[in-house]
Amino acid sequence: MARLTYRDAGVDAALGDAVVEKIKPMVASTRRPEVLGDLGGFAGLCRLPMGLREPILVSGTDGVGTKLKIAFALNRHDTVGIDLVAMCANDVATVGADCLFFLDYFATGVLDAGIAQGVISGVAEGCRRAGCALLGGETAELPGMYPKNEYDLAGFCVGVVDRHKMLDASQVRVGDVLIGVHSSGLHSNGYSLARRALLEVAKYEFDQVLGGLGRTLGEELLEPTKIYSRAVQRAVTTGQVRAVAHITGAGLPGNIPRVLPNGVGVTLDLRRWPRPEIFSLIQAAGDIEEAEMRRTFNLGLGLVVVAAAQGADSVLAAFREMGNAADIVGEVVASDAVDDDRVVFVGG
């Protein structure tokens, strides 16, 4: 009987090493001055930026979820890495932190070099957009765990903020305004419901151009999550930002209360920002109640920023200067409500 090798068992270590060599230039393109050493060690090294009085490390971790199913179906893998960075970096940015570095975990049943390089190219692009270094990661080949050409992604981001500049709910006051920063569409949440409504119930095809999308359904569903890190950093310099909510799973009513102190709520005017067409298509395809839409999707707002009313114009200008459309969409009000009921929608 021939002697077994690791490759016989389904793990090609040499191919894994070759992939690492291919992605080294991508990793190098994300380097920050604080990074020490190069890719290939057992651990990534990063010093803290100079000049901080009381540096606080801030971390966030996430995945891409069932949006990966769209990438598999379309055999396009260069955008989901952007989503992976976005979901972590945007969380870190909510406290005003500068994103320092990111690490990813890519797991697949049988390693395909082209797919792996496509995914990591997206991660590197996401890091460039967030201003953080791709400090390292793990490529795991796990025979029997995943169908052919499928994989899972996870990652985490670490940032830093000076304690006296850190944003938190305690700064929010009645009379503050809400600034909604536009999303690029679904981002990376609600895809299980979106896929069910669009692909299973309505039986749309990925190559169809629907309604007012102006592109195919597949292109719309793979649109990467916007990365707001640098824009939040710019906005914070105005001194008028109180708190920032990243609108992910649980939508607007589930995420805004996470940055509110006790005794206050918010009103959101649905007439104050445009709802992207994809949400209307999903709602119609699945005959989904409006309340379910609100607690599942971002409905066009990737961030909701609480700002001092007198400084709202400067905050709006900061986001717009960084290429992000934004509008005043509501205000902070006194409220005895709890949880999701602290967010009251008007104008819808």
C-alpha positions in Angstrom: 0.0 0.0 0.0 1.3 3.4 -0.9 2.2 5.7 1.9 -0.2 8.5 2.6 0.7 12.1 2.4 -1.0 15.3 3.6 -1.8 16.1 0.0 -3.5 12.6 -0.4 -5.7 13.6 2.5 -6.8 16.8 0.7 -4.4 19.5 2.0 -1.9 20.9 -0.5 0.6 22.8 1.7 2.8 23.8 -1.2 -0.1 25.5 -2.9 -0.9 27.3 0.3 2.7 28.6 0.4 2.4 29.7 -3.2 -0.8 31.6 -2.4 1.0 33.4 0.5 3.8 34.5 -1.9 1.2 35.8 -4.4 -0.6 37.9 -1.8 2.5 39.5 -0.3 2.4 42.6 -2.6 -1.3 43.0 -1.7 -0.5 43.0 2.0 2.5 45.4 1.5 0.1 47.9 -0.2 -1.8 48.3 3.1 1.2 48.9 5.3 1.1 51.7 8.0 4.1 53.3 9.7 3.3 51.5 12.9 3.7 48.1 11.4 6.8 46.1 12.3 8.1 43.2 10.3 6.8 41.5 7.2 4.2 38.9 6.4 5.3 35.3 7.2 5.9 35.3 10.9 3.9 33.6 13.5 2.4 36.9 14.7 1.8 40.4 13.3 3.5 43.3 15.1 2.1 46.9 15.3 3.2 49.7 17.6 0.7 52.3 18.9 0.7 55.7 17.2 2.8 58.4 18.9 1.3 61.4 20.7 -1.7 59.7 22.4 -2.2 60.7 26.1 -4.2 57.6 27.1 -4.6 55.2 24.2 -7.5 52.8 24.3 -7.5 49.8 22.0 -10.8 49.1 20.3 -11.6 45.8 18.5 -14.4 44.5 16.3 -15.0 41.1 14.7 -17.4 39.8 12.1 -18.0 37.8 8.9 -19.8 38.3 5.6 -22.7 35.9 6.2 -24.8 34.5 3.4 -23.8 37.2 1.0 -21.0 34.7 0.2 -23.7 32.5 -1.5 -24.0 35.3 -4.1 -20.2 35.3 -4.7 -20.3 31.5 -5.1 -23.2 31.5 -7.5 -21.6 34.3 -9.7 -18.0 32.9 -9.3 -16.9 36.4 -8.3 -14.7 36.7 -5.3 -13.0 40.0 -5.3 -15.6 42.1 -3.4 -16.5 40.0 -0.4 -13.2 40.8 1.2 -14.1 44.5 1.2 -17.3 43.5 3.0 -15.3 41.6 5.6 -13.2 44.6 6.4 -16.1 47.0 6.4 -18.2 45.1 8.9 -15.3 45.2 11.4 -13.8 48.6 10.7 -17.1 50.4 10.7 -17.8 49.0 14.2 -14.5 50.1 15.4 -15.0 53.6 13.9 -18.2 54.1 16.0 -16.2 55.2 19.1 -14.0 57.5 17.0 -11.1 55.1 16.8 -8.5 55.0 14.1 -8.3 51.5 12.5 -4.8 50.2 12.9 -4.8 46.7 11.6 -6.9 43.8 10.3 -6.5 40.1 10.3 -8.6 37.6 8.2 -9.5 33.9 8.4 -10.2 32.2 5.1 -11.4 28.6 5.3 -12.2 26.3 2.4 -12.5 22.6 1.7 -10.0 22.4 -1.2 -7.8 25.5 -1.8 -8.3 27.1 -5.2 -5.4 29.6 -5.7 -7.5 31.9 -8.0 -10.4 32.1 -5.6 -8.1 32.7 -2.6 -6.2 35.5 -4.3 -9.5 37.1 -5.4 -10.8 37.1 -1.8 -7.5 38.4 -0.3 -7.3 41.1 -3.0 -10.7 42.3 -1.7 -9.5 42.2 1.9 -6.5 44.3 0.9 -8.7 46.8 -0.9 -10.9 47.1 2.1 -7.9 47.7 4.3 -6.7 50.5 2.0 -10.2 52.1 2.1 -10.2 51.8 5.9 -6.7 53.1 6.3 -5.6 50.0 8.3 -2.8 47.5 7.7 -3.5 43.9 6.7 -1.3 42.6 9.4 -1.7 38.9 8.8 -4.3 36.1 8.5 -4.9 32.4 8.2 -5.7 30.3 5.1 -7.2 27.0 6.3 -7.7 24.0 4.0 -10.3 21.8 5.6 -11.2 18.8 3.4 -14.8 17.7 3.7 -15.9 20.8 5.6 -17.1 22.8 2.6 -18.5 22.1 -0.9 -16.1 22.6 -3.9 -15.3 26.3 -4.5 -17.0 27.4 -1.3 -15.5 29.0 1.7 -16.1 31.0 4.8 -14.6 34.3 5.9 -14.1 35.9 9.3 -11.9 38.7 10.5 -11.2 41.3 13.1 -10.0 44.8 13.3 -8.1 46.7 16.0 -8.1 50.4 16.4 -7.0 53.0 18.9 -8.5 56.2 20.3 -7.4 58.7 22.9 -9.7 58.2 25.9 -10.7 61.9 26.1 -11.8 61.8 22.5 -13.8 58.6 22.7 -17.4 58.7 21.6 -20.1 57.2 23.9 -23.8 57.4 24.7 -23.2 59.7 27.7 -22.6 62.7 25.3 -26.0 62.5 23.6 -28.5 65.2 24.6 -32.2 65.9 23.8 -32.2 68.3 20.9 -29.2 66.8 19.1 -29.8 65.9 15.4 -29.4 62.6 13.6 -27.3 62.6 10.4 -27.9 59.7 8.2 -24.9 58.6 6.1 -26.1 56.8 3.0 -25.4 53.1 2.4 -24.4 51.5 -0.9 -27.4 49.1 -0.7 -27.8 46.0 1.4 -24.2 46.1 2.7 -23.8 42.6 4.4 -27.0 42.1 6.3 -30.4 40.6 5.6 -29.1 38.4 2.8 -31.0 35.3 4.0 -34.3 37.2 3.7 -33.2 38.9 0.5 -32.2 35.7 -1.2 -35.4 34.0 -0.1 -37.6 36.8 -1.5 -35.8 37.5 -4.7 -34.4 34.2 -5.8 -36.8 31.6 -4.3 -40.1 33.4 -4.2 -39.9 35.8 -7.1 -37.5 33.5 -9.0 -35.5 36.4 -10.4 -32.2 35.6 -12.2 -28.9 37.2 -11.4 -28.5 38.6 -14.9 -31.9 40.4 -14.9 -32.0 44.2 -14.7 -34.9 44.9 -12.4 -36.9 48.1 -11.8 -34.6 51.1 -11.3 -31.4 49.2 -10.4 -29.7 50.2 -13.6 -27.6 47.1 -13.5 -28.1 43.3 -13.0 -29.4 41.9 -9.8 -26.2 40.0 -9.3 -24.1 43.2 -9.5 -26.5 44.9 -7.1 -26.3 42.1 -4.5 -22.5 42.0 -4.7 -22.1 45.8 -4.2 -19.5 46.1 -1.4 -20.4 47.5 2.0 -19.2 51.1 2.3 -16.3 51.7 4.6 -16.8 54.9 6.7 -13.6 54.8 8.9 -11.8 57.8 7.4 -15.0 59.8 7.0 -15.8 59.3 10.7 -12.3 60.4 11.6 -12.8 63.6 9.6 -16.2 64.2 11.1 -14.9 63.8 14.7 -12.4 66.6 14.1 -15.3 69.0 14.0 -15.9 68.5 17.7 -19.7 68.2 17.0 -20.1 64.4 16.9 -21.7 62.9 20.0 -22.2 59.2 18.9 -22.1 57.0 15.9 -24.3 53.9 15.2 -23.4 51.4 12.5 -26.6 50.1 11.0 -26.1 46.3 10.6 -28.4 43.4 11.6 -31.5 44.5 13.4 -31.7 47.6 11.2 -32.4 51.1 12.4 -34.5 50.3 15.4 -32.1 47.7 16.7 -28.9 49.7 16.3 -29.6 53.3 17.1 -30.6 52.6 20.8 -27.1 51.1 21.3 -25.7 54.6 21.4 -28.4 56.3 23.4 -28.4 57.0 27.2 -31.4 56.2 29.3 -34.4 58.6 29.0 -34.0 59.5 25.4 -35.2 58.2 22.1 -35.1 59.4 18.5 -37.5 60.3 15.7 -36.6 59.4 12.2 -38.2 61.0 9.2 -38.5 58.5 6.4 -38.9 61.4 3.9 -35.4 62.8 4.6 -33.3 60.2 2.7 -33.7 58.1 -0.4 -34.5 54.4 -0.1 -32.5 52.4 -2.6 -34.6 50.5 -5.1 -33.2 47.1 -4.0 -35.2 47.4 -0.8 -38.5 48.0 -2.6 -37.8 45.0 -4.8 -37.2 42.8 -1.8 -40.3 44.0 0.0 -42.5 43.5 -3.0 -41.0 40.1 -3.9 -41.5 38.7 -0.5 -44.7 40.7 0.5 -42.7 41.8 3.6 -44.2 44.0 6.2 -42.6 47.4 6.7 -41.8 46.7 10.3 -39.9 43.6 9.2 -38.0 45.6 6.6 -37.0 48.2 9.3 -35.6 45.6 11.7 -33.8 43.6 9.1 -32.2 46.1 6.6 -30.4 49.5 6.7 -32.9 50.9 4.3 -30.3 53.3 2.8 -28.4 54.5 5.9 -25.1 52.8 6.7 -24.4 55.1 9.7 -26.6 57.2 11.9 -24.5 60.0 13.5 -25.7 61.9 16.5 -24.5 65.5 16.3 -24.9 68.8 18.2 -27.6 70.7 16.4 -25.5 73.9 16.1 -22.7 71.9 14.5 -24.7 69.7 12.1 -23.6 71.6 9.0 -19.9 71.0 9.7 -20.5 67.3 10.3 -22.5 67.0 7.1 -19.7 68.8 5.2 -17.1 66.4 6.6 -18.9 63.4 5.4 -19.6 64.9 2.0 -16.0 66.0 1.5 -15.0 62.3 2.0 -17.4 61.2 -0.7 -20.4 60.2 1.4 -23.9 61.5 0.8 -25.6 62.4 4.1 -28.7 64.1 5.3 -30.3 65.3 8.6 -32.9 62.6 9.1 -34.2 63.1 12.7 -33.6 64.3 16.2 -33.0 63.1 19.8 -36.1 63.5 22.0 -37.0 62.7 25.6 -38.5 59.2 25.9 -39.5 56.6 28.5 -39.6 53.9 25.8 -37.2 50.9 25.9 -35.3 48.9 23.2 -36.6 49.2 19.7 -39.5 51.4 20.7 -37.0 54.2 21.4 -36.9 54.7 17.6 -40.0 56.3 16.2 -40.5 56.6 12.5 -42.5 59.5 11.0 -43.4 60.4 7.4 -43.8 56.9 6.2 
